[in-house]
């Protein structure tokens, strides 16, 4: 095979590998990042993939400054029909979420460290999330969803409200 032929084969393999690995994203978010002492918040780790992947329970960082009060999981699958090679095919998006209800133990600026999630043997890490805690009763109730994400991608809403939201997530690799 010529050098050009070898290069094209290498390029095709590299592109295929990049496309295959780009199908999984791992993100973290909180429902609010400012609260009073004694308030609670929910931290969510979302794993989205086009493939059926093996997702292990996230490894929690040192939660110094926080009490974990509860945790639960949720799973969602959505499909849409898309044009492909002159015909149509189904595109599937799977998402598993791990939810952690936490409460701060002290006032000040606290940080929830990076969680690690193993997906099909590959380790993904979320970004740390900063939480500002004031005096008890200063939380002011629920606030709009604040987000910290690995790649700065838009967070999909709970459930799949529409397929356009699923498309916006893209297939960015973490």
Helices and strands as residue ranges (DSSP letters): H 3-21, E 24-30, E 34-36, E 40-49, E 66-84, E 87-104, E 108-112, E 116-119, E 122-125, E 129-134, E 146-148, H 163-169
